């Protein structure tokens, strides 16, 4: 996973139009003593590179979320998302979620969110997911419901 700026080759790909755009979300219920986690995961062998364009997150109560690099697939598969270029093929990357006692992955970003308001925590960030990589968003406070909506593109 790369973040903080695309390479010239990445920009060339994005400007070429040779990609498809997808959207998907995870609705994570509050569980006592567990952190809510949602993930966009690009599986091994996908043959695709995913570019995460937006990540909208909402918490039931005001609090912080962290972004982590975490390649292992989370337990519940919310699917490959919906093709936003209607009539297009299926995504290789999947939205997934779980609850866990402790936040998984290597943290690289932290954001404070108001209660019940969706915030695009990736505004002006560039995140590329190679095969066998994933971006995870987690509620820092336990027992908090979270909704995470991902918008991403994949090369053809």
Protein Blocks (a to p, Z undefined) as FASTA:
>chain_A
ZZhiacfklmmmmmnopacdddddddddddehiacdddddddehklpacddfbdcdddfb
gcdddddddfbdcfbdgbjbjafbghiacdfbdcdddddedjedjdfbdcdddehiacdf
kgoiacdddehiacddddfbghiacdddddddddZZ
